[in-house]
Amino acid sequence: MNNTDPAVAIIGTGYWGKNLVRNFHELGALRAICDTDPATLAGCAAGYPDVPQLKDVSHVLRDPKIQAVVIATPAATHYALARAALLEEKDVFVEKPLCLEEHQAAELVGLAAEKGRVLMVGHLLRYHPALIRLLQLVEAGELGRVYYIYSNRLNLGKIRQEENILWSFAPHDISVILTLAGERPQTVVCRGGNYLNDGIADVTISMLEFSSGLRAHVFVSWLHPYKDQRLIVVGDRKMAVFNDTAPVNEKLLLYPHQIEWRNHVPTPKRATATPVAIDPTEPLRLECEHFLNCVNSRAQPLTDGEEGWQVLRVLKACQHSLERGQPVLLNGIHDDSKPYSHSTAVIDPPCEIGAGTKIWHFSHIMSGARIGKNCVLGQNVHVAAGVLIGDNVKIQNNVSLYTGVEVEDGVFCGPSCVFTNIANPRSEINRRHLYERTLVRRGATIGANATIVCGSTIGRYAFIGAGAVIRGSVPDYALMLGVPARQKGWMSRHGHRLPKPDVDGVMVCPEAGWRYREIAPGVLRCLDYPEEPLPSSSDAGYSTPLRRDTGSIRLGRVHS
């Protein structure tokens, strides 16, 4: 081994690990081989008698002479091994996927930064000479505007039982598509089928939508009659085809096809494909060399931990879509002109969700619900069918809004506050036809663990204290405390308790300086802000579900 080369240990020398062993050995960097299978180690010993064979990972990680480790074990072990290696201040090259959970990826990326270690993920296609050249062509504008990308990774085998085809085949293609797109997808849809093992998909097709209008799909299968590995990029000037099963001089072809409009009809104008010259070096050799260069130079890898994390996000979203049979709005990707939900949230189409609204972990929006613009729904929020929510509403964790609940603009619902919709529920008696309406008017605040009994109306800018129990109508601006809740004063629009009135009956908000006065017993109005007409005693003024001070805004739709 060259003295300038880092000392590398390979952990896992099975189906793919043996190729890594070969390359790092030929590069003169292989210092140790580790595997728990005696038969596998025996095969390595025969092929590489000069390299120590180890069964215990801890011996590898504690060896001060080993600077870097390459992890090629089952995906479920990646996180624990990579974490242990980083804690021992080793540089790490981990095969795809980086790990199985996003919080694990975040920890590994943070740990690598904290320790000053290299963290690289084995997304092999990023090192393929044909795809390196294809990326250069796309970046140079040779293909023009990219419309569509699709990838096929099909073969008969290798069939796995510890992971499905999506996790086994698709990471490489997703990595390349994200790079070619230059952006992250907003929405993914994944469909598939399992035929050999219950619950383990053998075939999947994943569709990715990007905010720029770009679309992509990834088709993977290990139940295919022949090997087909190709990626096609369709631009408005040219089309590119990468075929990894073709001879090296035909692996990357450019098709200068054109679409001409003749008599208002799009007509293809076909052209002969042009081969693109590429470096014939093995992609895995280039990938291994890149890792060694990064270890030596302390440079950031092309496929670093952050890139592995982004691919994992897409994989997780695809998996959720596969399991639920519906689109998933991707975690961490948000365009304020569109709604956003975490990948663990469940949204049942058809429902309406306004632009800029965020829906977080493990929340459930049922069909027929309507949610306005720029709302925030925290973790574990349930919105039932028929529920109406206005704009700029904040609903904290663990809140359920049942059918019959209507929430106007600017309302705040504190953690674990409770709404009901039946006054006398019985498990054995169906009373769905008796659901009662509960209305929370504009700007009201409901404190943590407060209970709003069905049939109640919470007035505008009312303030319900934590743990209070409300039954009946609450005046605008009222401060309600206790069980049962009673009015204990008045609150300003800015959320401050108003002081006692002066000689003119005026109360001033200590924050904004706005003046308030009771214009009738139990009816408070702000003197410095235009008010809505007074509601009648029959509550006719509350009859419009999503009433606003100025006009109405149509809620956006989440399309299935």
C-alpha positions as CSV (number, residue, x, y, z in Angstrom):
1,M,0.0,0.0,0.0
2,N,1.2,3.5,-0.9
3,N,2.1,5.5,2.2
4,T,-0.1,8.4,0.9
5,D,-3.2,6.2,0.6
6,P,-5.5,6.1,3.6
7,A,-6.0,2.7,5.3
8,V,-9.5,1.4,4.5
9,A,-11.4,-1.5,6.1
10,I,-14.4,-3.0,4.3
11,I,-17.3,-4.1,6.5
12,G,-19.5,-6.6,4.7
13,T,-18.1,-8.6,1.8
14,G,-21.2,-10.2,0.3
15,Y,-23.0,-9.7,-3.0
16,W,-21.8,-6.1,-3.5
17,G,-19.1,-5.9,-0.9
18,K,-16.8,-8.2,-2.8
19,N,-16.6,-5.6,-5.7
20,L,-15.6,-2.9,-3.2
21,V,-12.9,-5.2,-1.8
22,R,-11.5,-5.8,-5.3
23,N,-11.4,-2.1,-6.1
24,F,-9.9,-0.9,-2.9
25,H,-7.3,-3.7,-3.0
26,E,-6.3,-2.7,-6.5
27,L,-6.0,0.9,-5.4
28,G,-3.6,-0.2,-2.6
29,A,-5.8,1.1,0.2
30,L,-7.4,-2.1,1.7
31,R,-6.1,-2.7,5.2
32,A,-8.8,-5.1,6.6
33,I,-11.9,-7.1,5.7
34,C,-14.6,-7.7,8.2
35,D,-17.6,-10.0,7.9
36,T,-19.6,-12.1,10.4
37,D,-20.0,-15.0,7.9
38,P,-17.0,-17.5,8.2
39,A,-17.6,-18.8,4.6
40,T,-17.5,-15.3,3.1
41,L,-14.3,-14.5,5.1
42,A,-12.7,-17.7,3.9
43,G,-13.3,-16.8,0.3
44,C,-11.8,-13.4,0.9
45,A,-8.8,-15.0,2.6
46,A,-8.2,-17.1,-0.5
47,G,-8.4,-14.1,-2.9
48,Y,-6.6,-11.6,-0.7
49,P,-4.2,-13.5,1.6
50,D,-2.3,-10.3,2.4
51,V,-5.3,-8.6,4.0
52,P,-6.3,-9.3,7.6
53,Q,-9.7,-11.0,7.9
54,L,-11.8,-9.9,11.0
55,K,-15.2,-11.1,12.4
56,D,-15.6,-8.4,15.1
57,V,-16.5,-4.9,13.9
58,S,-15.2,-3.4,17.1
59,H,-11.7,-4.5,16.2
60,V,-11.9,-2.5,13.0
61,L,-13.3,0.6,14.6
62,R,-10.8,0.7,17.4
63,D,-7.8,0.1,15.2
64,P,-6.0,3.5,15.1
65,K,-4.2,2.5,11.9
66,I,-7.5,2.3,10.0
67,Q,-8.6,5.8,8.9
68,A,-11.7,5.0,6.9
69,V,-14.4,2.3,6.7
70,V,-16.6,1.2,3.9
71,I,-20.0,-0.2,4.9
72,A,-21.6,-2.7,2.6
73,T,-23.9,-4.5,5.0
74,P,-27.8,-4.9,4.9
75,A,-29.5,-1.5,4.9
76,A,-31.0,-2.0,8.3
77,T,-27.5,-2.0,9.8
78,H,-26.2,1.1,8.0
79,Y,-27.1,3.7,10.7
80,A,-25.7,1.9,13.7
81,L,-22.4,1.0,11.9
82,A,-21.9,4.5,10.4
83,R,-22.7,6.1,13.7
84,A,-20.2,3.9,15.6
85,A,-17.5,4.6,12.9
86,L,-18.0,8.3,13.1
87,L,-17.9,8.2,16.9
88,E,-14.5,6.5,16.6
89,E,-13.5,9.4,14.2
90,K,-13.3,7.2,11.1
91,D,-14.2,8.5,7.6
92,V,-17.2,6.6,6.3
93,F,-18.3,5.4,2.9
94,V,-21.7,3.7,3.3
95,E,-23.6,1.9,0.5
96,K,-27.1,3.1,-0.3
97,P,-29.3,3.9,1.3
98,L,-27.6,6.0,4.0
99,C,-30.0,4.7,6.6
100,L,-33.7,4.0,6.9
101,E,-35.1,7.0,8.8
102,E,-34.7,10.7,8.3
103,H,-33.9,11.4,11.9
104,Q,-31.0,8.9,11.6
105,A,-29.8,10.7,8.5
106,A,-29.9,14.0,10.3
107,E,-27.9,12.6,13.2
108,L,-25.2,11.1,10.9
109,V,-24.8,14.3,8.9
110,G,-24.5,16.3,12.1
111,L,-22.1,13.9,13.7
112,A,-19.8,13.9,10.6
113,A,-19.7,17.7,10.7
114,E,-19.1,17.7,14.4
115,K,-16.2,15.2,14.2
116,G,-14.8,16.7,11.0
117,R,-15.2,13.3,9.2
118,V,-16.0,12.5,5.6
119,L,-19.4,10.9,5.1
120,M,-20.1,9.5,1.6
121,V,-23.0,7.5,0.3
122,G,-22.6,4.9,-2.5
123,H,-24.9,6.4,-5.2
124,L,-22.9,4.7,-8.0
125,L,-24.6,6.2,-11.0
126,R,-23.4,9.6,-10.0
127,Y,-19.8,8.4,-10.8
128,H,-20.8,6.7,-14.1
129,P,-18.8,8.5,-16.9
130,A,-21.9,8.5,-19.2
131,L,-24.0,10.2,-16.6
132,I,-21.2,12.7,-15.7
133,R,-21.1,13.6,-19.3
134,L,-25.0,13.8,-19.5
135,L,-25.0,16.2,-16.6
136,Q,-22.5,18.4,-18.3
137,L,-24.7,18.4,-21.5
138,V,-27.8,19.3,-19.5
139,E,-26.0,22.1,-17.6
140,A,-24.6,23.5,-20.8
141,G,-28.1,23.7,-22.3
142,E,-27.4,21.2,-25.0
143,L,-30.8,19.5,-24.5
144,G,-32.6,22.8,-24.0
145,R,-35.4,23.0,-21.3
146,V,-35.8,19.5,-19.7
147,Y,-39.4,18.4,-19.9
148,Y,-39.3,14.8,-18.6
149,I,-36.9,12.2,-17.1
150,Y,-37.6,8.6,-16.8
151,S,-35.5,5.7,-15.6
152,N,-35.9,1.9,-16.0
153,R,-33.9,-0.5,-13.7
154,L,-35.3,-3.9,-14.5
155,N,-33.9,-7.4,-14.2
156,L,-34.6,-11.0,-13.1
157,G,-33.2,-10.9,-9.6
158,K,-31.4,-10.3,-7.3
159,I,-34.5,-10.9,-5.2
160,R,-34.3,-9.7,-1.6
161,Q,-36.5,-10.5,1.4
162,E,-35.1,-7.9,3.8
163,E,-36.1,-4.9,1.6
164,N,-38.5,-4.2,-1.3
165,I,-37.5,-3.4,-4.9
166,L,-37.9,0.4,-4.3
167,W,-35.2,0.5,-1.6
168,S,-33.0,-2.0,-3.4
169,F,-33.0,-0.6,-6.9
170,A,-34.3,3.0,-6.9
171,P,-31.8,5.0,-4.8
172,H,-29.3,5.3,-7.6
173,D,-31.9,6.6,-10.1
174,I,-33.4,9.0,-7.6
175,S,-30.0,10.4,-6.9
176,V,-29.3,11.0,-10.6
177,I,-32.8,12.5,-11.2
178,L,-32.4,15.0,-8.4
179,T,-29.0,16.0,-9.8
180,L,-30.3,16.4,-13.3
181,A,-33.4,18.3,-12.1
182,G,-31.4,20.7,-10.0
183,E,-34.3,20.8,-7.5
184,R,-36.2,18.6,-5.2
185,P,-39.6,17.2,-5.9
186,Q,-42.8,18.6,-4.4
187,T,-45.0,15.6,-4.8
188,V,-44.4,11.9,-5.3
189,V,-46.8,9.0,-6.2
190,C,-45.7,5.4,-6.0
191,R,-47.6,2.3,-7.1
192,G,-46.4,-1.3,-7.1
193,G,-47.2,-4.9,-6.5
194,N,-45.9,-7.8,-4.4
195,Y,-46.1,-11.3,-5.9
196,L,-43.4,-13.4,-4.2
197,N,-43.4,-12.3,-0.6
198,D,-46.4,-10.8,1.2
199,G,-45.8,-7.1,1.9
200,I,-42.5,-6.8,-0.1
201,A,-43.0,-5.0,-3.4
202,D,-41.4,-6.7,-6.4
203,V,-42.3,-4.0,-8.9
204,T,-42.8,-0.2,-8.3
205,I,-43.2,2.9,-10.4
206,S,-42.5,6.2,-8.7
207,M,-43.6,9.5,-10.2
208,L,-42.0,12.8,-9.1
209,E,-43.4,16.3,-9.7
210,F,-41.2,19.4,-9.5
211,S,-42.2,23.0,-9.0
212,S,-40.6,24.0,-12.3
213,G,-43.0,21.7,-14.2
214,L,-40.4,18.9,-14.7
215,R,-41.8,15.4,-14.2
216,A,-39.9,12.2,-13.7
217,H,-40.6,8.5,-13.1
218,V,-38.6,5.6,-11.9
219,F,-39.6,2.0,-12.9
220,V,-37.9,-0.8,-11.0
221,S,-38.5,-4.5,-11.0
222,W,-36.6,-7.7,-10.2
223,L,-39.3,-9.7,-12.0
224,H,-38.4,-8.8,-15.6
225,P,-37.4,-11.2,-18.4
226,Y,-34.2,-9.4,-19.2
227,K,-31.8,-6.7,-17.9
228,D,-32.8,-3.2,-18.8
229,Q,-31.0,-0.2,-17.3
230,R,-31.6,3.0,-19.1
231,L,-32.3,6.6,-18.3
232,I,-33.9,9.0,-20.8
233,V,-34.0,12.8,-20.6
234,V,-36.4,14.6,-22.9
235,G,-35.6,18.3,-23.6
236,D,-37.1,20.8,-26.0
237,R,-34.0,20.7,-28.2
238,K,-32.6,17.2,-27.9
239,M,-33.3,13.9,-26.2
240,A,-30.6,11.8,-24.4
241,V,-30.6,8.1,-23.8
242,F,-28.3,6.4,-21.4
243,N,-28.3,2.6,-21.8
244,D,-26.0,0.9,-19.3
245,T,-26.4,-2.5,-21.1
246,A,-25.1,-1.2,-24.4
247,P,-21.5,-1.2,-25.6
248,V,-19.4,1.6,-24.2
249,N,-19.5,3.6,-27.5
250,E,-23.3,3.4,-27.5
251,K,-24.0,3.9,-23.8
252,L,-24.9,7.6,-24.3
253,L,-26.8,8.8,-27.4
254,L,-28.2,12.2,-28.3
255,Y,-31.3,12.4,-30.5
256,P,-31.8,15.8,-32.0
257,H,-35.5,15.2,-32.7
258,Q,-37.7,18.2,-33.1
259,I,-41.4,18.9,-32.8
260,E,-42.7,21.1,-35.6
261,W,-46.1,22.7,-35.7
262,R,-47.7,22.2,-39.1
263,N,-51.2,23.6,-39.5
264,H,-51.5,23.9,-35.7
265,V,-50.6,20.2,-35.3
266,P,-47.4,19.1,-33.5
267,T,-45.4,16.9,-35.9
268,P,-42.3,15.0,-35.0
269,K,-39.2,15.6,-37.1
270,R,-36.9,12.6,-36.5
271,A,-33.1,12.7,-36.6
272,T,-30.3,10.2,-36.4
273,A,-28.8,9.6,-33.0
274,T,-25.3,10.8,-32.2
275,P,-23.1,8.8,-29.9
276,V,-21.3,10.7,-27.1
277,A,-17.8,9.7,-26.3
278,I,-17.3,8.7,-22.6
279,D,-14.5,7.5,-20.4
280,P,-14.5,3.6,-20.3
281,T,-13.3,3.5,-16.7
282,E,-15.4,1.3,-14.4
283,P,-17.8,3.6,-12.4
284,L,-17.1,1.7,-9.1
285,R,-13.4,2.4,-9.6
286,L,-14.1,6.1,-10.0
287,E,-16.4,6.1,-7.0
288,C,-13.7,4.4,-4.8
289,E,-11.0,6.8,-6.1
290,H,-13.2,9.7,-5.3
291,F,-13.7,8.5,-1.7
292,L,-9.9,8.1,-1.2
293,N,-9.3,11.6,-2.7
294,C,-11.9,13.1,-0.3
295,V,-10.2,11.4,2.7
296,N,-6.8,12.7,1.6
297,S,-7.9,16.2,0.7
298,R,-10.7,16.5,3.3
299,A,-13.0,17.6,0.4
300,Q,-16.8,17.2,0.5
301,P,-17.8,14.1,-1.5
302,L,-20.0,14.4,-4.5
303,T,-22.5,12.1,-2.8
304,D,-22.1,13.3,0.8
305,G,-24.4,12.6,3.7
306,E,-26.6,15.6,2.9
307,E,-27.2,14.2,-0.6
308,G,-27.9,10.8,0.9
309,W,-30.4,12.4,3.2
310,Q,-32.3,14.1,0.3
311,V,-32.5,10.7,-1.5
312,L,-33.8,9.1,1.7
313,R,-36.5,11.8,1.9
314,V,-37.8,10.9,-1.6
315,L,-37.6,7.1,-0.8
316,K,-39.6,7.6,2.4
317,A,-42.2,9.6,0.6
318,C,-42.4,7.0,-2.1
319,Q,-42.8,4.2,0.5
320,H,-45.6,6.2,2.2
321,S,-47.4,6.7,-1.1
322,L,-46.9,3.0,-1.9
323,E,-48.5,2.0,1.4
324,R,-51.4,4.4,1.3
325,G,-52.2,4.5,-2.4
326,Q,-52.2,8.3,-2.6
327,P,-49.8,11.2,-3.4
328,V,-47.4,12.4,-0.7
329,L,-46.2,16.0,-0.4
330,L,-42.5,15.7,0.2
331,N,-41.0,16.6,3.6
332,G,-38.8,19.6,3.7
333,I,-39.9,20.9,0.4
334,H,-42.3,23.8,0.5
335,D,-43.4,26.4,-2.1
336,D,-45.5,29.1,-0.4
337,S,-47.8,29.1,-3.5
338,K,-48.8,25.5,-2.7
339,P,-49.8,23.5,0.5
340,Y,-47.3,21.3,2.2
341,S,-47.6,18.2,4.3
342,H,-45.1,16.0,6.1
343,S,-44.6,12.6,4.5
344,T,-46.2,10.9,7.6
345,A,-49.4,13.0,7.2
346,V,-52.4,11.3,5.6
347,I,-54.6,13.5,3.3
348,D,-57.7,11.8,1.9
349,P,-58.7,13.3,-1.5
350,P,-60.9,15.1,-2.4
351,C,-60.3,17.8,0.2
352,E,-59.3,21.5,-0.1
353,I,-56.1,23.0,1.3
354,G,-55.1,26.5,0.7
355,A,-51.7,27.8,-0.5
356,G,-49.0,28.1,2.1
357,T,-50.7,25.8,4.6
358,K,-48.4,23.3,6.4
359,I,-49.5,20.0,7.8
360,W,-47.1,18.2,10.1
361,H,-46.3,14.7,11.4
362,F,-49.0,12.0,11.7
363,S,-51.9,14.4,11.0
364,H,-55.0,13.2,9.1
365,I,-57.2,15.3,6.8
366,M,-60.3,13.5,5.8
367,S,-62.2,13.8,2.5
368,G,-64.5,16.8,2.3
369,A,-62.5,19.0,4.8
370,R,-61.7,22.5,3.8
371,I,-58.6,24.3,5.1
372,G,-57.7,27.9,4.2
373,K,-54.4,29.6,3.3
374,N,-51.3,29.9,5.4
375,C,-52.5,27.6,8.2
376,V,-50.2,25.5,10.4
377,L,-51.5,22.1,11.7
378,G,-49.1,20.5,14.2
379,Q,-48.4,16.9,15.0
380,N,-51.3,14.4,15.3
381,V,-54.1,16.8,14.2
382,H,-57.3,15.2,12.9
383,V,-59.6,17.2,10.7
384,A,-62.8,15.3,10.0
385,A,-65.1,15.4,6.9
386,G,-67.0,18.6,6.6
387,V,-64.8,20.6,8.9
388,L,-64.2,24.2,7.7
389,I,-61.0,26.1,8.6
390,G,-60.3,29.6,7.5
391,D,-57.0,31.4,6.7
392,N,-54.0,31.8,9.0
393,V,-55.2,29.4,11.6
394,K,-52.8,27.7,14.0
395,I,-53.7,24.3,15.4
396,Q,-51.2,22.9,17.8
397,N,-50.4,19.2,18.5
398,N,-53.0,16.6,19.4
399,V,-56.2,18.4,18.4
400,S,-59.2,16.8,16.8
401,L,-61.7,18.8,14.9
402,Y,-64.8,16.7,14.3
403,T,-67.6,17.1,11.8
404,G,-69.6,20.2,12.8
405,V,-66.7,22.3,13.8
406,E,-66.2,25.6,11.9
407,V,-63.1,27.8,12.5
408,E,-62.8,31.2,11.0
409,D,-59.6,33.1,10.1
410,G,-56.8,33.8,12.5
411,V,-57.9,31.3,15.2
412,F,-55.4,29.7,17.6
413,C,-56.1,26.2,19.0
414,G,-53.7,25.3,21.8
415,P,-52.2,21.8,22.4
416,S,-54.7,19.1,23.2
417,C,-57.8,21.3,23.3
418,V,-60.9,19.3,22.8
419,F,-64.0,19.7,20.5
420,T,-67.1,17.5,20.7
421,N,-69.9,17.1,18.3
422,I,-72.5,15.0,20.2
423,A,-74.0,16.1,23.5
424,N,-75.0,12.6,24.7
425,P,-72.7,10.1,22.9
426,R,-73.2,6.3,23.3
427,S,-71.1,3.8,21.6
428,E,-74.1,1.5,20.9
429,I,-76.3,4.2,19.4
430,N,-75.6,5.9,16.1
431,R,-76.2,9.7,16.5
432,R,-74.4,11.0,13.4
433,H,-77.6,12.8,12.4
434,L,-77.4,14.8,15.6
435,Y,-73.9,16.3,15.1
436,E,-74.1,19.8,16.5
437,R,-72.4,22.9,15.0
438,T,-69.5,24.6,16.9
439,L,-68.3,27.9,15.6
440,V,-65.0,29.6,16.6
441,R,-65.0,33.1,15.2
442,R,-62.2,35.2,13.8
443,G,-59.1,35.7,15.9
444,A,-60.2,33.7,18.9
445,T,-57.7,31.8,21.1
446,I,-58.4,28.5,22.8
447,G,-55.9,27.5,25.5
448,A,-54.2,24.1,26.0
449,N,-56.5,21.3,27.2
450,A,-59.6,23.5,27.1
451,T,-62.8,21.7,26.2
452,I,-65.4,23.2,23.8
453,V,-68.7,21.4,24.2
454,C,-70.6,21.1,20.9
455,G,-73.2,23.7,20.1
456,S,-71.0,26.5,21.4
457,T,-70.0,29.7,19.6
458,I,-66.7,31.4,20.5
459,G,-66.8,35.1,19.7
460,R,-64.2,37.1,17.8
461,Y,-61.0,37.5,19.6
462,A,-62.3,35.8,22.7
463,F,-59.7,34.2,24.9
464,I,-60.4,30.7,26.4
465,G,-57.9,30.0,29.2
466,A,-56.1,26.7,29.5
467,G,-58.2,23.9,30.9
468,A,-61.5,25.9,30.7
469,V,-64.7,24.1,29.8
470,I,-67.0,26.1,27.4
471,R,-70.7,25.5,26.9
472,G,-72.8,28.0,25.1
473,S,-72.0,31.4,23.5
474,V,-68.9,33.4,24.4
475,P,-69.0,37.2,23.6
476,D,-66.4,38.8,21.4
477,Y,-63.2,39.7,23.3
478,A,-64.3,37.8,26.4
479,L,-61.7,36.3,28.7
480,M,-63.1,32.9,29.9
481,L,-61.6,30.9,32.8
482,G,-62.4,27.9,34.9
483,V,-64.7,24.9,35.0
484,P,-67.3,25.7,34.0
485,A,-65.8,28.7,32.3
486,R,-67.0,32.2,33.4
487,Q,-66.1,35.6,32.0
488,K,-63.3,37.2,34.0
489,G,-62.7,40.3,31.9
490,W,-62.0,41.5,28.4
491,M,-59.1,40.8,26.0
492,S,-57.7,43.0,23.2
493,R,-57.1,41.9,19.7
494,H,-53.4,41.7,20.6
495,G,-54.0,39.2,23.4
496,H,-53.7,41.5,26.4
497,R,-56.1,41.6,29.3
498,L,-57.8,45.0,29.2
499,P,-57.6,47.3,32.3
500,K,-60.5,48.7,34.1
501,P,-62.4,51.4,32.0
502,D,-61.7,55.1,32.5
503,V,-64.3,57.7,33.3
504,D,-65.4,57.5,29.6
505,G,-65.7,53.7,29.8
506,V,-62.7,53.3,27.5
507,M,-60.1,50.5,28.0
508,V,-56.7,50.8,26.2
509,C,-54.6,47.8,25.0
510,P,-51.2,48.2,26.6
511,E,-49.4,46.9,23.4
512,A,-51.2,48.6,20.5
513,G,-52.9,51.5,22.2
514,W,-56.2,50.7,20.6
515,R,-59.3,51.7,22.6
516,Y,-62.2,49.5,23.5
517,R,-65.6,50.2,25.0
518,E,-68.7,48.3,26.0
519,I,-71.3,49.8,23.6
520,A,-74.0,47.7,25.3
521,P,-74.0,45.4,28.3
522,G,-71.7,42.5,27.4
523,V,-70.9,43.8,23.9
524,L,-67.3,45.2,23.5
525,R,-66.1,46.9,20.4
526,C,-62.8,48.4,19.3
527,L,-63.0,52.1,18.6
528,D,-59.8,52.2,16.5
529,Y,-60.6,49.3,14.1
530,P,-63.5,48.8,11.7
531,E,-65.9,46.3,13.1
532,E,-68.4,43.8,11.5
533,P,-72.1,44.4,12.1
534,L,-73.3,43.2,15.4
535,P,-74.6,39.7,15.5
536,S,-78.3,39.3,16.3
537,S,-79.4,37.5,19.4
538,S,-80.4,34.5,17.2
539,D,-76.8,34.2,16.0
540,A,-77.8,35.0,12.4
541,G,-74.6,37.0,12.1
542,Y,-72.6,33.7,12.4
543,S,-74.4,31.9,9.6
544,T,-71.6,32.2,7.0
545,P,-69.0,29.5,7.7
546,L,-65.9,31.2,6.6
547,R,-66.9,34.8,6.9
548,R,-64.1,37.4,6.4
549,D,-63.8,41.2,6.9
550,T,-63.0,41.8,3.2
551,G,-64.2,39.4,0.6
552,S,-63.6,35.6,0.5
553,I,-60.7,33.6,-0.8
554,R,-61.2,30.3,-2.6
555,L,-59.4,27.5,-1.0
556,G,-56.8,25.6,-3.1
557,R,-57.4,21.9,-3.8
558,V,-55.0,19.0,-3.2
559,H,-55.3,16.9,-6.3
560,S,-55.2,13.1,-6.0
